[in-house]
């Protein structure tokens, strides 16, 4: 008897060239709009646009939102702590690039 193995993949198809609305960002990150608004207030995210209805987020913000959610869920870190952690991770990345260039 022969068995076939079927791999099933699940994901979201996105257009990384275009910006996301508040609701699209919430949908992709499985987050509530209120939390995204709090992240904007904390300086974690910087949307383009004047009002919440016209806000547009670069697709690169998805990674930061997911990191913040993990900080909150796994480590019980508040938004201020998450903002600091993101800043420090970014700075470490910059320093690693600088170090690589010198070696």
MARKOLLUM-153330 format. One record per residue: residue in one letter; chain; x, z, y of N, C-alpha, C in turn; residue number from 1. Coordinates in pm, whole numbers, padded with zeros to 5 digits. Layout:
// residues N
<rec><res>A</res><chain>A</chain><n_u>X</n_u><n_w>Z</n_w><n_v>Y</n_v><ca_u>X</ca_u><ca_w>Z</ca_w><ca_v>Y</ca_v><c_u>X</c_u><c_w>Z</c_w><c_v>Y</c_v><n>NUM</n></rec>
...
END
This chain:
// residues 103
<rec><res>X</res><chain>A</chain><n_u>00084</n_u><n_w>00000</n_w><n_v>-00117</n_v><ca_u>00000</ca_u><ca_w>00000</ca_w><ca_v>00000</ca_v><c_u>00089</c_u><c_w>00000</c_w><c_v>00124</c_v><n>1</n></rec>
<rec><res>X</res><chain>A</chain><n_u>00059</n_u><n_w>-00085</n_w><n_v>00220</n_v><ca_u>00140</ca_u><ca_w>-00100</ca_w><ca_v>00341</ca_v><c_u>00065</c_u><c_w>-00044</c_w><c_v>00462</c_v><n>2</n></rec>
<rec><res>X</res><chain>A</chain><n_u>00136</n_u><n_w>00031</n_w><n_v>00544</n_v><ca_u>00077</ca_u><ca_w>00090</ca_w><ca_v>00664</ca_v><c_u>00139</c_u><c_w>00026</c_w><c_v>00788</c_v><n>3</n></rec>
<rec><res>X</res><chain>A</chain><n_u>00058</n_u><n_w>00001</n_w><n_v>00885</n_v><ca_u>00106</ca_u><ca_w>-00050</ca_w><ca_v>01013</ca_v><c_u>00108</c_u><c_w>00065</c_w><c_v>01113</c_v><n>4</n></rec>
<rec><res>X</res><chain>A</chain><n_u>00214</n_u><n_w>00070</n_w><n_v>01192</n_v><ca_u>00226</ca_u><ca_w>00172</ca_w><ca_v>01295</ca_v><c_u>00184</c_u><c_w>00109</c_w><c_v>01428</c_v><n>5</n></rec>
<rec><res>X</res><chain>A</chain><n_u>00092</n_u><n_w>00174</n_w><n_v>01494</n_v><ca_u>00044</ca_u><ca_w>00126</ca_w><ca_v>01622</ca_v><c_u>00084</c_u><c_w>00228</c_w><c_v>01728</c_v><n>6</n></rec>
<rec><res>X</res><chain>A</chain><n_u>00155</n_u><n_w>00181</n_w><n_v>01830</n_v><ca_u>00192</ca_u><ca_w>00269</ca_w><ca_v>01940</ca_v><c_u>00090</c_u><c_w>00250</c_w><c_v>02051</c_v><n>7</n></rec>
<rec><res>X</res><chain>A</chain><n_u>00040</n_u><n_w>00362</n_w><n_v>02101</n_v><ca_u>-00059</ca_u><ca_w>00359</ca_w><ca_v>02208</ca_v><c_u>00006</c_u><c_w>00418</c_w><c_v>02332</c_v><n>8</n></rec>
<rec><res>X</res><chain>A</chain><n_u>-00002</n_u><n_w>00345</n_w><n_v>02440</n_v><ca_u>00054</ca_u><ca_w>00390</ca_w><ca_v>02566</ca_v><c_u>-00059</c_u><c_w>00410</c_w><c_v>02665</c_v><n>9</n></rec>
<rec><res>X</res><chain>A</chain><n_u>-00043</n_u><n_w>00510</n_w><n_v>02749</n_v><ca_u>-00142</ca_u><ca_w>00537</ca_w><ca_v>02852</ca_v><c_u>-00069</c_u><c_w>00551</c_w><c_v>02985</c_v><n>10</n></rec>
<rec><res>X</res><chain>A</chain><n_u>-00128</n_u><n_w>00501</n_w><n_v>03091</n_v><ca_u>-00065</ca_u><ca_w>00512</ca_w><ca_v>03221</ca_v><c_u>-00153</c_u><c_w>00454</c_w><c_v>03329</c_v><n>11</n></rec>
<rec><res>X</res><chain>A</chain><n_u>-00100</n_u><n_w>00453</n_w><n_v>03448</n_v><ca_u>-00170</ca_u><ca_w>00399</ca_w><ca_v>03562</ca_v><c_u>-00087</c_u><c_w>00285</c_w><c_v>03619</c_v><n>12</n></rec>
<rec><res>X</res><chain>A</chain><n_u>-00149</n_u><n_w>00173</n_w><n_v>03636</n_v><ca_u>-00081</ca_u><ca_w>00059</ca_w><ca_v>03696</ca_v><c_u>-00090</c_u><c_w>00074</c_w><c_v>03846</c_v><n>13</n></rec>
<rec><res>X</res><chain>A</chain><n_u>00025</n_u><n_w>00070</n_w><n_v>03910</n_v><ca_u>00028</ca_u><ca_w>00088</ca_w><ca_v>04055</ca_v><c_u>00109</c_u><c_w>-00023</c_w><c_v>04119</c_v><n>14</n></rec>
<rec><res>X</res><chain>A</chain><n_u>00086</n_u><n_w>-00040</n_w><n_v>04245</n_v><ca_u>00161</ca_u><ca_w>-00136</ca_w><ca_v>04324</ca_v><c_u>00252</c_u><c_w>-00057</c_w><c_v>04415</c_v><n>15</n></rec>
<rec><res>X</res><chain>A</chain><n_u>00379</n_u><n_w>-00046</n_w><n_v>04377</n_v><ca_u>00473</ca_u><ca_w>00037</ca_w><ca_v>04452</ca_v><c_u>00506</c_u><c_w>-00021</c_w><c_v>04588</c_v><n>16</n></rec>
<rec><res>X</res><chain>A</chain><n_u>00467</n_u><n_w>-00143</n_w><n_v>04612</n_v><ca_u>00493</ca_u><ca_w>-00206</ca_w><ca_v>04741</ca_v><c_u>00395</c_u><c_w>-00159</c_w><c_v>04848</c_v><n>17</n></rec>
<rec><res>X</res><chain>A</chain><n_u>00276</n_u><n_w>-00118</n_w><n_v>04807</n_v><ca_u>00173</ca_u><ca_w>-00078</ca_w><ca_v>04902</ca_v><c_u>00163</c_u><c_w>00073</c_w><c_v>04912</c_v><n>18</n></rec>
<rec><res>X</res><chain>A</chain><n_u>00115</n_u><n_w>00118</n_w><n_v>05027</n_v><ca_u>00096</ca_u><ca_w>00261</ca_w><ca_v>05048</ca_v><c_u>-00032</c_u><c_w>00308</c_w><c_v>04982</c_v><n>19</n></rec>
<rec><res>X</res><chain>A</chain><n_u>-00043</n_u><n_w>00439</n_w><n_v>04965</n_v><ca_u>-00159</ca_u><ca_w>00500</ca_w><ca_v>04900</ca_v><c_u>-00243</c_u><c_w>00573</c_w><c_v>05003</c_v><n>20</n></rec>
<rec><res>X</res><chain>A</chain><n_u>-00373</n_u><n_w>00573</n_w><n_v>04981</n_v><ca_u>-00462</ca_u><ca_w>00656</ca_w><ca_v>05063</ca_v><c_u>-00456</c_u><c_w>00799</c_w><c_v>05009</c_v><n>21</n></rec>
<rec><res>X</res><chain>A</chain><n_u>-00515</n_u><n_w>00890</n_w><n_v>05082</n_v><ca_u>-00520</ca_u><ca_w>01029</ca_w><ca_v>05038</ca_v><c_u>-00587</c_u><c_w>01040</c_w><c_v>04901</c_v><n>22</n></rec>
<rec><res>X</res><chain>A</chain><n_u>-00700</n_u><n_w>00971</n_w><n_v>04885</n_v><ca_u>-00772</ca_u><ca_w>00980</ca_w><ca_v>04757</ca_v><c_u>-00696</c_u><c_w>00915</c_w><c_v>04643</c_v><n>23</n></rec>
<rec><res>X</res><chain>A</chain><n_u>-00625</n_u><n_w>00805</n_w><n_v>04671</n_v><ca_u>-00545</ca_u><ca_w>00741</ca_w><ca_v>04566</ca_v><c_u>-00431</c_u><c_w>00832</c_w><c_v>04523</c_v><n>24</n></rec>
<rec><res>X</res><chain>A</chain><n_u>-00366</n_u><n_w>00896</n_w><n_v>04620</n_v><ca_u>-00258</ca_u><ca_w>00990</ca_w><ca_v>04587</ca_v><c_u>-00311</c_u><c_w>01105</c_w><c_v>04503</c_v><n>25</n></rec>
<rec><res>X</res><chain>A</chain><n_u>-00427</n_u><n_w>01157</n_w><n_v>04540</n_v><ca_u>-00490</ca_u><ca_w>01265</ca_w><ca_v>04463</ca_v><c_u>-00520</c_u><c_w>01220</c_w><c_v>04321</c_v><n>26</n></rec>
<rec><res>X</res><chain>A</chain><n_u>-00572</n_u><n_w>01100</n_w><n_v>04308</n_v><ca_u>-00609</ca_u><ca_w>01047</ca_w><ca_v>04176</ca_v><c_u>-00486</c_u><c_w>01030</c_w><c_v>04087</c_v><n>27</n></rec>
<rec><res>X</res><chain>A</chain><n_u>-00381</n_u><n_w>00972</n_w><n_v>04142</n_v><ca_u>-00260</ca_u><ca_w>00947</ca_w><ca_v>04063</ca_v><c_u>-00194</c_u><c_w>01078</c_w><c_v>04022</c_v><n>28</n></rec>
<rec><res>X</res><chain>A</chain><n_u>-00195</n_u><n_w>01178</n_w><n_v>04111</n_v><ca_u>-00127</ca_u><ca_w>01305</ca_w><ca_v>04085</ca_v><c_u>-00219</c_u><c_w>01411</c_w><c_v>04024</c_v><n>29</n></rec>
<rec><res>X</res><chain>A</chain><n_u>-00347</n_u><n_w>01375</n_w><n_v>04007</n_v><ca_u>-00444</ca_u><ca_w>01470</ca_w><ca_v>03953</ca_v><c_u>-00446</c_u><c_w>01598</c_w><c_v>04037</c_v><n>30</n></rec>
<rec><res>X</res><chain>A</chain><n_u>-00463</n_u><n_w>01579</n_w><n_v>04168</n_v><ca_u>-00460</ca_u><ca_w>01689</ca_w><ca_v>04262</ca_v><c_u>-00584</c_u><c_w>01684</c_w><c_v>04351</c_v><n>31</n></rec>
<rec><res>X</res><chain>A</chain><n_u>-00613</n_u><n_w>01795</n_w><n_v>04414</n_v><ca_u>-00724</ca_u><ca_w>01802</ca_w><ca_v>04509</ca_v><c_u>-00676</c_u><c_w>01761</c_w><c_v>04648</c_v><n>32</n></rec>
<rec><res>X</res><chain>A</chain><n_u>-00763</n_u><n_w>01698</n_w><n_v>04727</n_v><ca_u>-00724</ca_u><ca_w>01659</ca_w><ca_v>04864</ca_v><c_u>-00678</c_u><c_w>01778</c_w><c_v>04947</c_v><n>33</n></rec>
<rec><res>X</res><chain>A</chain><n_u>-00738</n_u><n_w>01894</n_w><n_v>04927</n_v><ca_u>-00700</ca_u><ca_w>02012</ca_w><ca_v>05004</ca_v><c_u>-00553</c_u><c_w>02049</c_w><c_v>04982</c_v><n>34</n></rec>
<rec><res>X</res><chain>A</chain><n_u>-00505</n_u><n_w>02033</n_w><n_v>04859</n_v><ca_u>-00366</ca_u><ca_w>02066</ca_w><ca_v>04831</ca_v><c_u>-00272</c_u><c_w>01965</c_w><c_v>04897</c_v><n>35</n></rec>
<rec><res>X</res><chain>A</chain><n_u>-00309</n_u><n_w>01838</n_w><n_v>04895</n_v><ca_u>-00228</ca_u><ca_w>01736</ca_w><ca_v>04961</ca_v><c_u>-00223</c_u><c_w>01764</c_w><c_v>05111</c_v><n>36</n></rec>
<rec><res>X</res><chain>A</chain><n_u>-00337</n_u><n_w>01802</n_w><n_v>05169</n_v><ca_u>-00342</ca_u><ca_w>01834</ca_w><ca_v>05312</ca_v><c_u>-00251</c_u><c_w>01954</c_w><c_v>05342</c_v><n>37</n></rec>
<rec><res>X</res><chain>A</chain><n_u>-00251</n_u><n_w>02053</n_w><n_v>05254</n_v><ca_u>-00162</ca_u><ca_w>02169</ca_w><ca_v>05271</ca_v><c_u>-00015</c_u><c_w>02126</c_w><c_v>05263</c_v><n>38</n></rec>
<rec><res>X</res><chain>A</chain><n_u>00016</n_u><n_w>02030</n_w><n_v>05175</n_v><ca_u>00153</ca_u><ca_w>01980</ca_w><ca_v>05165</ca_v><c_u>00194</c_u><c_w>01909</c_w><c_v>05294</c_v><n>39</n></rec>
<rec><res>X</res><chain>A</chain><n_u>00100</n_u><n_w>01838</n_w><n_v>05355</n_v><ca_u>00128</ca_u><ca_w>01774</ca_w><ca_v>05484</ca_v><c_u>00153</c_u><c_w>01882</c_w><c_v>05589</c_v><n>40</n></rec>
<rec><res>X</res><chain>A</chain><n_u>00068</n_u><n_w>01983</n_w><n_v>05592</n_v><ca_u>00084</ca_u><ca_w>02093</ca_w><ca_v>05688</ca_v><c_u>00218</c_u><c_w>02164</c_w><c_v>05671</c_v><n>41</n></rec>
<rec><res>X</res><chain>A</chain><n_u>00264</n_u><n_w>02174</n_w><n_v>05547</n_v><ca_u>00390</ca_u><ca_w>02244</ca_w><ca_v>05518</ca_v><c_u>00512</c_u><c_w>02155</c_w><c_v>05544</c_v><n>42</n></rec>
<rec><res>X</res><chain>A</chain><n_u>00488</n_u><n_w>02025</n_w><n_v>05568</n_v><ca_u>00598</ca_u><ca_w>01933</ca_w><ca_v>05594</ca_v><c_u>00656</c_u><c_w>01870</c_w><c_v>05470</c_v><n>43</n></rec>
<rec><res>X</res><chain>A</chain><n_u>00593</n_u><n_w>01891</n_w><n_v>05355</n_v><ca_u>00640</ca_u><ca_w>01832</ca_w><ca_v>05230</ca_v><c_u>00613</c_u><c_w>01682</c_w><c_v>05230</c_v><n>44</n></rec>
<rec><res>X</res><chain>A</chain><n_u>00499</n_u><n_w>01642</n_w><n_v>05282</n_v><ca_u>00460</ca_u><ca_w>01502</ca_w><ca_v>05291</ca_v><c_u>00440</c_u><c_w>01466</c_w><c_v>05437</c_v><n>45</n></rec>
<rec><res>X</res><chain>A</chain><n_u>00474</n_u><n_w>01343</n_w><n_v>05472</n_v><ca_u>00456</ca_u><ca_w>01295</ca_w><ca_v>05608</ca_v><c_u>00380</c_u><c_w>01162</c_w><c_v>05603</c_v><n>46</n></rec>
<rec><res>X</res><chain>A</chain><n_u>00248</n_u><n_w>01169</n_w><n_v>05612</n_v><ca_u>00170</ca_u><ca_w>01046</ca_w><ca_v>05604</ca_v><c_u>00179</c_u><c_w>00965</c_w><c_v>05732</c_v><n>47</n></rec>
<rec><res>X</res><chain>A</chain><n_u>00152</n_u><n_w>00838</n_w><n_v>05717</n_v><ca_u>00139</ca_u><ca_w>00751</ca_w><ca_v>05833</ca_v><c_u>-00008</c_u><c_w>00747</c_w><c_v>05870</c_v><n>48</n></rec>
<rec><res>X</res><chain>A</chain><n_u>-00039</n_u><n_w>00744</n_w><n_v>05997</n_v><ca_u>-00178</ca_u><ca_w>00741</ca_w><ca_v>06040</ca_v><c_u>-00213</c_u><c_w>00866</c_w><c_v>06118</c_v><n>49</n></rec>
<rec><res>X</res><chain>A</chain><n_u>-00315</n_u><n_w>00854</n_w><n_v>06203</n_v><ca_u>-00352</ca_u><ca_w>00963</ca_w><ca_v>06292</ca_v><c_u>-00448</c_u><c_w>01064</c_w><c_v>06228</c_v><n>50</n></rec>
<rec><res>X</res><chain>A</chain><n_u>-00546</n_u><n_w>01014</n_w><n_v>06156</n_v><ca_u>-00647</ca_u><ca_w>01103</ca_w><ca_v>06098</ca_v><c_u>-00637</c_u><c_w>01101</c_w><c_v>05946</c_v><n>51</n></rec>
<rec><res>X</res><chain>A</chain><n_u>-00696</n_u><n_w>01202</n_w><n_v>05884</n_v><ca_u>-00691</ca_u><ca_w>01211</ca_w><ca_v>05738</ca_v><c_u>-00752</c_u><c_w>01086</c_w><c_v>05672</c_v><n>52</n></rec>
<rec><res>X</res><chain>A</chain><n_u>-00854</n_u><n_w>01030</n_w><n_v>05736</n_v><ca_u>-00918</ca_u><ca_w>00910</ca_w><ca_v>05679</ca_v><c_u>-00826</c_u><c_w>00788</c_w><c_v>05684</c_v><n>53</n></rec>
<rec><res>X</res><chain>A</chain><n_u>-00733</n_u><n_w>00786</n_w><n_v>05779</n_v><ca_u>-00644</ca_u><ca_w>00671</ca_w><ca_v>05792</ca_v><c_u>-00504</c_u><c_w>00698</c_w><c_v>05736</c_v><n>54</n></rec>
<rec><res>X</res><chain>A</chain><n_u>-00481</n_u><n_w>00817</n_w><n_v>05681</n_v><ca_u>-00350</ca_u><ca_w>00849</ca_w><ca_v>05627</ca_v><c_u>-00310</c_u><c_w>00750</c_w><c_v>05519</c_v><n>55</n></rec>
<rec><res>X</res><chain>A</chain><n_u>-00184</n_u><n_w>00713</n_w><n_v>05520</n_v><ca_u>-00124</ca_u><ca_w>00629</ca_w><ca_v>05415</ca_v><c_u>00006</c_u><c_w>00696</c_w><c_v>05372</c_v><n>56</n></rec>
<rec><res>X</res><chain>A</chain><n_u>00026</n_u><n_w>00704</n_w><n_v>05242</n_v><ca_u>00143</ca_u><ca_w>00769</ca_w><ca_v>05185</ca_v><c_u>00226</c_u><c_w>00666</c_w><c_v>05110</c_v><n>57</n></rec>
<rec><res>X</res><chain>A</chain><n_u>00358</n_u><n_w>00668</n_w><n_v>05130</n_v><ca_u>00443</ca_u><ca_w>00581</ca_w><ca_v>05048</ca_v><c_u>00432</c_u><c_w>00622</c_w><c_v>04902</c_v><n>58</n></rec>
<rec><res>X</res><chain>A</chain><n_u>00444</n_u><n_w>00526</n_w><n_v>04813</n_v><ca_u>00432</ca_u><ca_w>00556</ca_w><ca_v>04670</ca_v><c_u>00537</c_u><c_w>00657</c_w><c_v>04626</c_v><n>59</n></rec>
<rec><res>X</res><chain>A</chain><n_u>00649</n_u><n_w>00663</n_w><n_v>04695</n_v><ca_u>00755</ca_u><ca_w>00758</ca_w><ca_v>04659</ca_v><c_u>00708</c_u><c_w>00903</c_w><c_v>04671</c_v><n>60</n></rec>
<rec><res>X</res><chain>A</chain><n_u>00601</n_u><n_w>00930</n_w><n_v>04745</n_v><ca_u>00548</ca_u><ca_w>01066</ca_w><ca_v>04757</ca_v><c_u>00490</c_u><c_w>01118</c_w><c_v>04626</c_v><n>61</n></rec>
<rec><res>X</res><chain>A</chain><n_u>00455</n_u><n_w>01029</n_w><n_v>04535</n_v><ca_u>00397</ca_u><ca_w>01071</ca_w><ca_v>04407</ca_v><c_u>00492</c_u><c_w>01166</c_w><c_v>04335</c_v><n>62</n></rec>
<rec><res>X</res><chain>A</chain><n_u>00619</n_u><n_w>01132</n_w><n_v>04333</n_v><ca_u>00718</ca_u><ca_w>01215</ca_w><ca_v>04264</ca_v><c_u>00725</c_u><c_w>01354</c_w><c_v>04326</c_v><n>63</n></rec>
<rec><res>X</res><chain>A</chain><n_u>00725</n_u><n_w>01363</n_w><n_v>04459</n_v><ca_u>00731</ca_u><ca_w>01494</ca_w><ca_v>04523</ca_v><c_u>00607</c_u><c_w>01577</c_w><c_v>04497</c_v><n>64</n></rec>
<rec><res>X</res><chain>A</chain><n_u>00491</n_u><n_w>01514</n_w><n_v>04499</n_v><ca_u>00367</ca_u><ca_w>01587</ca_w><ca_v>04471</ca_v><c_u>00371</c_u><c_w>01642</c_w><c_v>04329</c_v><n>65</n></rec>
<rec><res>X</res><chain>A</chain><n_u>00415</n_u><n_w>01561</n_w><n_v>04235</n_v><ca_u>00422</ca_u><ca_w>01607</ca_w><ca_v>04096</ca_v><c_u>00523</c_u><c_w>01720</c_w><c_v>04080</c_v><n>66</n></rec>
<rec><res>X</res><chain>A</chain><n_u>00635</n_u><n_w>01714</n_w><n_v>04152</n_v><ca_u>00733</ca_u><ca_w>01823</ca_w><ca_v>04145</ca_v><c_u>00672</c_u><c_w>01952</c_w><c_v>04200</c_v><n>67</n></rec>
<rec><res>X</res><chain>A</chain><n_u>00604</n_u><n_w>01942</n_w><n_v>04313</n_v><ca_u>00542</ca_u><ca_w>02060</ca_w><ca_v>04373</ca_v><c_u>00440</c_u><c_w>02120</c_w><c_v>04277</c_v><n>68</n></rec>
<rec><res>X</res><chain>A</chain><n_u>00360</n_u><n_w>02036</n_w><n_v>04214</n_v><ca_u>00261</ca_u><ca_w>02085</ca_w><ca_v>04119</ca_v><c_u>00329</c_u><c_w>02158</c_w><c_v>04003</c_v><n>69</n></rec>
<rec><res>X</res><chain>A</chain><n_u>00442</n_u><n_w>02105</n_w><n_v>03956</n_v><ca_u>00515</ca_u><ca_w>02171</ca_w><ca_v>03848</ca_v><c_u>00574</c_u><c_w>02304</c_w><c_v>03896</c_v><n>70</n></rec>
<rec><res>X</res><chain>A</chain><n_u>00629</n_u><n_w>02306</n_w><n_v>04018</n_v><ca_u>00680</ca_u><ca_w>02432</ca_w><ca_v>04074</ca_v><c_u>00569</c_u><c_w>02537</c_w><c_v>04077</c_v><n>71</n></rec>
<rec><res>X</res><chain>A</chain><n_u>00452</n_u><n_w>02496</n_w><n_v>04120</n_v><ca_u>00340</ca_u><ca_w>02590</ca_w><ca_v>04131</ca_v><c_u>00291</c_u><c_w>02634</c_w><c_v>03995</c_v><n>72</n></rec>
<rec><res>X</res><chain>A</chain><n_u>00271</n_u><n_w>02539</n_w><n_v>03905</n_v><ca_u>00214</ca_u><ca_w>02572</ca_w><ca_v>03774</ca_v><c_u>00312</c_u><c_w>02644</c_w><c_v>03682</c_v><n>73</n></rec>
<rec><res>X</res><chain>A</chain><n_u>00436</n_u><n_w>02598</n_w><n_v>03680</n_v><ca_u>00534</ca_u><ca_w>02653</ca_w><ca_v>03586</ca_v><c_u>00605</c_u><c_w>02777</c_w><c_v>03640</c_v><n>74</n></rec>
<rec><res>X</res><chain>A</chain><n_u>00630</n_u><n_w>02779</n_w><n_v>03771</n_v><ca_u>00712</ca_u><ca_w>02886</ca_w><ca_v>03827</ca_v><c_u>00637</c_u><c_w>02974</c_w><c_v>03927</c_v><n>75</n></rec>
<rec><res>X</res><chain>A</chain><n_u>00512</n_u><n_w>02941</n_w><n_v>03953</n_v><ca_u>00429</ca_u><ca_w>03017</ca_w><ca_v>04047</ca_v><c_u>00492</c_u><c_w>03023</c_w><c_v>04186</c_v><n>76</n></rec>
<rec><res>X</res><chain>A</chain><n_u>00548</n_u><n_w>02908</n_w><n_v>04230</n_v><ca_u>00613</ca_u><ca_w>02898</ca_w><ca_v>04360</ca_v><c_u>00508</c_u><c_w>02856</c_w><c_v>04463</c_v><n>77</n></rec>
<rec><res>X</res><chain>A</chain><n_u>00510</n_u><n_w>02921</n_w><n_v>04581</n_v><ca_u>00417</ca_u><ca_w>02881</ca_w><ca_v>04686</ca_v><c_u>00467</c_u><c_w>02754</c_w><c_v>04754</c_v><n>78</n></rec>
<rec><res>X</res><chain>A</chain><n_u>00388</n_u><n_w>02698</n_w><n_v>04846</n_v><ca_u>00424</ca_u><ca_w>02571</ca_w><ca_v>04908</ca_v><c_u>00551</c_u><c_w>02580</c_w><c_v>04991</c_v><n>79</n></rec>
<rec><res>X</res><chain>A</chain><n_u>00572</n_u><n_w>02692</n_w><n_v>05060</n_v><ca_u>00695</ca_u><ca_w>02707</ca_w><ca_v>05138</ca_v><c_u>00817</c_u><c_w>02705</c_w><c_v>05046</c_v><n>80</n></rec>
<rec><res>X</res><chain>A</chain><n_u>00807</n_u><n_w>02773</n_w><n_v>04933</n_v><ca_u>00916</ca_u><ca_w>02774</ca_w><ca_v>04836</ca_v><c_u>00937</c_u><c_w>02637</c_w><c_v>04774</c_v><n>81</n></rec>
<rec><res>X</res><chain>A</chain><n_u>00828</n_u><n_w>02566</n_w><n_v>04749</n_v><ca_u>00838</ca_u><ca_w>02431</ca_w><ca_v>04694</ca_v><c_u>00904</c_u><c_w>02337</c_w><c_v>04794</c_v><n>82</n></rec>
<rec><res>X</res><chain>A</chain><n_u>00869</n_u><n_w>02351</n_w><n_v>04922</n_v><ca_u>00931</ca_u><ca_w>02267</ca_w><ca_v>05025</ca_v><c_u>01081</c_u><c_w>02292</c_w><c_v>05029</c_v><n>83</n></rec>
<rec><res>X</res><chain>A</chain><n_u>01121</n_u><n_w>02419</n_w><n_v>05022</n_v><ca_u>01264</ca_u><ca_w>02453</ca_w><ca_v>05021</ca_v><c_u>01332</c_u><c_w>02395</c_w><c_v>04897</c_v><n>84</n></rec>
<rec><res>X</res><chain>A</chain><n_u>01269</n_u><n_w>02410</n_w><n_v>04782</n_v><ca_u>01327</ca_u><ca_w>02358</ca_w><ca_v>04657</ca_v><c_u>01345</c_u><c_w>02206</c_w><c_v>04664</c_v><n>85</n></rec>
<rec><res>X</res><chain>A</chain><n_u>01246</n_u><n_w>02135</n_w><n_v>04717</n_v><ca_u>01257</ca_u><ca_w>01989</ca_w><ca_v>04731</ca_v><c_u>01371</c_u><c_w>01952</c_w><c_v>04825</c_v><n>86</n></rec>
<rec><res>X</res><chain>A</chain><n_u>01382</n_u><n_w>02026</n_w><n_v>04935</n_v><ca_u>01490</ca_u><ca_w>01999</ca_w><ca_v>05029</ca_v><c_u>01626</c_u><c_w>02020</c_w><c_v>04963</c_v><n>87</n></rec>
<rec><res>X</res><chain>A</chain><n_u>01640</n_u><n_w>02130</n_w><n_v>04889</n_v><ca_u>01767</ca_u><ca_w>02158</ca_w><ca_v>04824</ca_v><c_u>01799</c_u><c_w>02057</c_w><c_v>04714</c_v><n>88</n></rec>
<rec><res>X</res><chain>A</chain><n_u>01699</n_u><n_w>02015</n_w><n_v>04638</n_v><ca_u>01721</ca_u><ca_w>01912</ca_w><ca_v>04536</ca_v><c_u>01765</c_u><c_w>01780</c_w><c_v>04600</c_v><n>89</n></rec>
<rec><res>X</res><chain>A</chain><n_u>01704</n_u><n_w>01746</n_w><n_v>04712</n_v><ca_u>01741</ca_u><ca_w>01625</ca_w><ca_v>04784</ca_v><c_u>01885</c_u><c_w>01634</c_w><c_v>04834</c_v><n>90</n></rec>
<rec><res>X</res><chain>A</chain><n_u>01921</n_u><n_w>01749</n_w><n_v>04888</n_v><ca_u>02057</ca_u><ca_w>01769</ca_w><ca_v>04939</ca_v><c_u>02159</c_u><c_w>01764</c_w><c_v>04826</c_v><n>91</n></rec>
<rec><res>X</res><chain>A</chain><n_u>02125</n_u><n_w>01822</n_w><n_v>04712</n_v><ca_u>02215</ca_u><ca_w>01815</ca_w><ca_v>04596</ca_v><c_u>02236</c_u><c_w>01669</c_w><c_v>04556</c_v><n>92</n></rec>
<rec><res>X</res><chain>A</chain><n_u>02128</n_u><n_w>01591</n_w><n_v>04555</n_v><ca_u>02139</ca_u><ca_w>01450</ca_w><ca_v>04522</ca_v><c_u>02230</c_u><c_w>01376</c_w><c_v>04619</c_v><n>93</n></rec>
<rec><res>X</res><chain>A</chain><n_u>02217</n_u><n_w>01406</n_w><n_v>04747</n_v><ca_u>02303</ca_u><ca_w>01342</ca_w><ca_v>04848</ca_v><c_u>02450</c_u><c_w>01379</c_w><c_v>04825</c_v><n>94</n></rec>
<rec><res>X</res><chain>A</chain><n_u>02475</n_u><n_w>01506</n_w><n_v>04797</n_v><ca_u>02612</ca_u><ca_w>01551</ca_w><ca_v>04774</ca_v><c_u>02671</c_u><c_w>01489</c_w><c_v>04647</c_v><n>95</n></rec>
<rec><res>X</res><chain>A</chain><n_u>02589</n_u><n_w>01472</n_w><n_v>04545</n_v><ca_u>02637</ca_u><ca_w>01409</ca_w><ca_v>04421</ca_v><c_u>02676</c_u><c_w>01264</c_w><c_v>04446</c_v><n>96</n></rec>
<rec><res>X</res><chain>A</chain><n_u>02597</n_u><n_w>01193</n_w><n_v>04529</n_v><ca_u>02630</ca_u><ca_w>01055</ca_w><ca_v>04564</ca_v><c_u>02761</c_u><c_w>01051</c_w><c_v>04641</c_v><n>97</n></rec>
<rec><res>X</res><chain>A</chain><n_u>02778</n_u><n_w>01141</n_w><n_v>04737</n_v><ca_u>02902</ca_u><ca_w>01147</ca_w><ca_v>04814</ca_v><c_u>03022</c_u><c_w>01175</c_w><c_v>04723</c_v><n>98</n></rec>
<rec><res>X</res><chain>A</chain><n_u>03003</n_u><n_w>01265</n_w><n_v>04629</n_v><ca_u>03111</ca_u><ca_w>01300</ca_w><ca_v>04536</ca_v><c_u>03146</c_u><c_w>01181</c_w><c_v>04447</c_v><n>99</n></rec>
<rec><res>X</res><chain>A</chain><n_u>03047</n_u><n_w>01109</n_w><n_v>04399</n_v><ca_u>03069</ca_u><ca_w>00991</ca_w><ca_v>04315</ca_v><c_u>03150</c_u><c_w>00885</c_w><c_v>04390</c_v><n>100</n></rec>
<rec><res>X</res><chain>A</chain><n_u>03122</n_u><n_w>00868</n_w><n_v>04518</n_v><ca_u>03191</ca_u><ca_w>00768</ca_w><ca_v>04599</ca_v><c_u>03338</c_u><c_w>00803</c_w><c_v>04618</c_v><n>101</n></rec>
<rec><res>X</res><chain>A</chain><n_u>03368</n_u><n_w>00932</n_w><n_v>04617</n_v><ca_u>03508</ca_u><ca_w>00975</ca_w><ca_v>04638</ca_v><c_u>03589</c_u><c_w>00970</c_w><c_v>04510</c_v><n>102</n></rec>
<rec><res>X</res><chain>A</chain><n_u>03523</n_u><n_w>00970</n_w><n_v>04396</n_v><ca_u>03598</ca_u><ca_w>00969</ca_w><ca_v>04268</ca_v><c_u>03634</c_u><c_w>00832</c_w><c_v>04224</c_v><n>103</n></rec>
END
